[in-house]
Amino acid sequence: MTDLTAPLSAEDAKLVTLARATRARTGAAEGAAVRDSDGRTYAAATVDLPSLQVSAVGVCVAMAVASGSKGLEAVVVLTGADAVRDGDLAAVRDFAGADVVVHRGDVRGAVAETLAS
């Protein structure tokens, strides 16, 4: 579902800010942030090492799982890509189900698309 007219909630706008700051601080290709079902937030950047490659969303999901979270409420990924990676959506669905809100924005933080995992 894409709805460019609906403004982000204050909680989702915070995720955009966290994702943008994390990406800018690291200089990574992508930044992401998630809010878990307890309201905790996790922010991460793409990991691109010779021996380890993980998307920013993948790192966020892993952090939530490792922290004992039981699910996600929302995801933001800031990327230069035209779509959220299928693997990222699959990771969100595997962990939190099919109804998690996923916002995709550009690297400056302008949200271009909102969909469900």
ZADO-1210 file (C-alpha; in nm, 4 decimals, padded with zeros to 6 digits):
<atoms>
<atom x="00.0000" y="00.0000" z="00.0000" code="MET" pos="1"/>
<atom x="00.1457" y="00.3362" z="-00.0964" code="THR" pos="2"/>
<atom x="00.0084" y="00.6566" z="00.0527" code="ASP" pos="3"/>
<atom x="00.2283" y="00.9597" z="00.0015" code="LEU" pos="4"/>
<atom x="-00.0355" y="01.1982" z="00.1366" code="THR" pos="5"/>
<atom x="-00.0496" y="01.0637" z="00.4916" code="ALA" pos="6"/>
<atom x="00.1981" y="01.2340" z="00.7252" code="PRO" pos="7"/>
<atom x="00.4213" y="01.0160" z="00.9386" code="LEU" pos="8"/>
<atom x="00.3316" y="00.9714" z="01.3025" code="SER" pos="9"/>
<atom x="00.5675" y="01.1347" z="01.5507" code="ALA" pos="10"/>
<atom x="00.7009" y="00.7889" z="01.6395" code="GLU" pos="11"/>
<atom x="00.7731" y="00.7033" z="01.2749" code="ASP" pos="12"/>
<atom x="00.9311" y="01.0460" z="01.2165" code="ALA" pos="13"/>
<atom x="01.1684" y="00.9634" z="01.5040" code="LYS" pos="14"/>
<atom x="01.2681" y="00.6458" z="01.3183" code="LEU" pos="15"/>
<atom x="01.3475" y="00.8539" z="01.0089" code="VAL" pos="16"/>
<atom x="01.5686" y="01.0810" z="01.2197" code="THR" pos="17"/>
<atom x="01.7503" y="00.7851" z="01.3752" code="LEU" pos="18"/>
<atom x="01.8038" y="00.6122" z="01.0385" code="ALA" pos="19"/>
<atom x="01.9280" y="00.9328" z="00.8753" code="ARG" pos="20"/>
<atom x="02.1704" y="01.0114" z="01.1587" code="ALA" pos="21"/>
<atom x="02.3070" y="00.6562" z="01.1667" code="THR" pos="22"/>
<atom x="02.3620" y="00.6484" z="00.7919" code="ARG" pos="23"/>
<atom x="02.5261" y="00.9917" z="00.7919" code="ALA" pos="24"/>
<atom x="02.7523" y="00.9067" z="01.0871" code="ARG" pos="25"/>
<atom x="02.8817" y="00.5874" z="00.9260" code="THR" pos="26"/>
<atom x="02.8754" y="00.6926" z="00.5612" code="GLY" pos="27"/>
<atom x="02.6980" y="00.3660" z="00.4785" code="ALA" pos="28"/>
<atom x="02.4825" y="00.3031" z="00.1733" code="ALA" pos="29"/>
<atom x="02.1681" y="00.2630" z="00.3851" code="GLU" pos="30"/>
<atom x="02.0370" y="00.3544" z="00.7259" code="GLY" pos="31"/>
<atom x="01.7443" y="00.1889" z="00.8975" code="ALA" pos="32"/>
<atom x="01.5557" y="00.2058" z="01.2234" code="ALA" pos="33"/>
<atom x="01.2837" y="-00.0086" z="01.3751" code="VAL" pos="34"/>
<atom x="01.0460" y="00.0219" z="01.6681" code="ARG" pos="35"/>
<atom x="00.9665" y="-00.2999" z="01.8472" code="ASP" pos="36"/>
<atom x="00.6389" y="-00.4015" z="02.0063" code="SER" pos="37"/>
<atom x="00.7604" y="-00.2666" z="02.3431" code="ASP" pos="38"/>
<atom x="00.8410" y="00.0765" z="02.1963" code="GLY" pos="39"/>
<atom x="01.2182" y="00.0306" z="02.1945" code="ARG" pos="40"/>
<atom x="01.4049" y="00.1586" z="01.8906" code="THR" pos="41"/>
<atom x="01.7051" y="00.0174" z="01.7093" code="TYR" pos="42"/>
<atom x="01.9027" y="00.1989" z="01.4394" code="ALA" pos="43"/>
<atom x="02.1713" y="00.0587" z="01.2134" code="ALA" pos="44"/>
<atom x="02.3644" y="00.1075" z="00.8936" code="ALA" pos="45"/>
<atom x="02.4596" y="-00.1327" z="00.6182" code="THR" pos="46"/>
<atom x="02.7530" y="-00.3581" z="00.7055" code="VAL" pos="47"/>
<atom x="02.9753" y="-00.4129" z="00.4022" code="ASP" pos="48"/>
<atom x="03.2945" y="-00.5904" z="00.5026" code="LEU" pos="49"/>
<atom x="03.4857" y="-00.8402" z="00.2909" code="PRO" pos="50"/>
<atom x="03.3722" y="-01.1185" z="00.5240" code="SER" pos="51"/>
<atom x="03.0261" y="-00.9919" z="00.6237" code="LEU" pos="52"/>
<atom x="02.7480" y="-00.8144" z="00.4338" code="GLN" pos="53"/>
<atom x="02.4232" y="-00.7274" z="00.6121" code="VAL" pos="54"/>
<atom x="02.1618" y="-00.4730" z="00.5120" code="SER" pos="55"/>
<atom x="02.0689" y="-00.1978" z="00.7547" code="ALA" pos="56"/>
<atom x="01.7235" y="-00.3540" z="00.8040" code="VAL" pos="57"/>
<atom x="01.8880" y="-00.6925" z="00.8637" code="GLY" pos="58"/>
<atom x="02.1079" y="-00.5450" z="01.1364" code="VAL" pos="59"/>
<atom x="01.8054" y="-00.3796" z="01.3012" code="CYS" pos="60"/>
<atom x="01.6039" y="-00.7017" z="01.2972" code="VAL" pos="61"/>
<atom x="01.9011" y="-00.8936" z="01.4388" code="ALA" pos="62"/>
<atom x="01.9437" y="-00.6357" z="01.7164" code="MET" pos="63"/>
<atom x="01.5743" y="-00.6590" z="01.8091" code="ALA" pos="64"/>
<atom x="01.5832" y="-01.0397" z="01.8112" code="VAL" pos="65"/>
<atom x="01.9047" y="-01.0444" z="02.0171" code="ALA" pos="66"/>
<atom x="01.7470" y="-00.8037" z="02.2677" code="SER" pos="67"/>
<atom x="01.4548" y="-01.0372" z="02.3281" code="GLY" pos="68"/>
<atom x="01.1952" y="-00.8371" z="02.1392" code="SER" pos="69"/>
<atom x="00.8755" y="-01.0211" z="02.0469" code="LYS" pos="70"/>
<atom x="00.7875" y="-00.8198" z="01.7348" code="GLY" pos="71"/>
<atom x="00.8045" y="-00.4940" z="01.5391" code="LEU" pos="72"/>
<atom x="00.5607" y="-00.2083" z="01.4916" code="GLU" pos="73"/>
<atom x="00.7412" y="-00.0075" z="01.2229" code="ALA" pos="74"/>
<atom x="01.0481" y="-00.0030" z="01.0005" code="VAL" pos="75"/>
<atom x="01.2204" y="00.2825" z="00.8175" code="VAL" pos="76"/>
<atom x="01.4880" y="00.2253" z="00.5569" code="VAL" pos="77"/>
<atom x="01.6663" y="00.5132" z="00.3869" code="LEU" pos="78"/>
<atom x="01.8252" y="00.4010" z="00.0647" code="THR" pos="79"/>
<atom x="01.9143" y="00.5025" z="-00.2863" code="GLY" pos="80"/>
<atom x="01.7257" y="00.1988" z="-00.4173" code="ALA" pos="81"/>
<atom x="01.3831" y="00.2187" z="-00.5783" code="ASP" pos="82"/>
<atom x="01.2376" y="-00.0525" z="-00.3563" code="ALA" pos="83"/>
<atom x="01.2859" y="-00.2255" z="-00.0240" code="VAL" pos="84"/>
<atom x="01.4846" y="-00.5452" z="-00.0767" code="ARG" pos="85"/>
<atom x="01.2792" y="-00.8649" z="-00.0818" code="ASP" pos="86"/>
<atom x="01.5173" y="-01.0150" z="00.1719" code="GLY" pos="87"/>
<atom x="01.4591" y="-00.7266" z="00.4123" code="ASP" pos="88"/>
<atom x="01.0821" y="-00.7622" z="00.3832" code="LEU" pos="89"/>
<atom x="01.1175" y="-01.1374" z="00.4369" code="ALA" pos="90"/>
<atom x="01.3246" y="-01.0844" z="00.7525" code="ALA" pos="91"/>
<atom x="01.0628" y="-00.8433" z="00.8906" code="VAL" pos="92"/>
<atom x="00.7826" y="-01.0908" z="00.8079" code="ARG" pos="93"/>
<atom x="00.9742" y="-01.3850" z="00.9572" code="ASP" pos="94"/>
<atom x="01.0224" y="-01.2002" z="01.2831" code="PHE" pos="95"/>
<atom x="00.7119" y="-00.9850" z="01.3152" code="ALA" pos="96"/>
<atom x="00.4455" y="-01.0954" z="01.0679" code="GLY" pos="97"/>
<atom x="00.2952" y="-00.9485" z="00.7548" code="ALA" pos="98"/>
<atom x="00.1368" y="-00.6301" z="00.8882" code="ASP" pos="99"/>
<atom x="00.4418" y="-00.4292" z="00.9929" code="VAL" pos="100"/>
<atom x="00.4520" y="-00.0787" z="00.8456" code="VAL" pos="101"/>
<atom x="00.7620" y="-00.0255" z="00.6324" code="VAL" pos="102"/>
<atom x="00.8599" y="00.3232" z="00.5159" code="HIS" pos="103"/>
<atom x="01.1172" y="00.3583" z="00.2360" code="ARG" pos="104"/>
<atom x="01.2856" y="00.6922" z="00.1931" code="GLY" pos="105"/>
<atom x="01.5807" y="00.8455" z="00.0189" code="ASP" pos="106"/>
<atom x="01.9130" y="00.9004" z="00.1918" code="VAL" pos="107"/>
<atom x="01.8073" y="01.2524" z="00.2938" code="ARG" pos="108"/>
<atom x="01.5074" y="01.1138" z="00.4835" code="GLY" pos="109"/>
<atom x="01.2233" y="01.2004" z="00.2451" code="ALA" pos="110"/>
<atom x="00.9787" y="00.9080" z="00.2668" code="VAL" pos="111"/>
<atom x="00.8706" y="00.7987" z="-00.0803" code="ALA" pos="112"/>
<atom x="00.6740" y="00.4833" z="-00.0037" code="GLU" pos="113"/>
<atom x="00.4856" y="00.3185" z="00.2795" code="THR" pos="114"/>
<atom x="00.3890" y="-00.0460" z="00.2634" code="LEU" pos="115"/>
<atom x="00.3203" y="-00.3474" z="00.4816" code="ALA" pos="116"/>
<atom x="00.5799" y="-00.6183" z="00.5174" code="SER" pos="117"/>
</atoms>
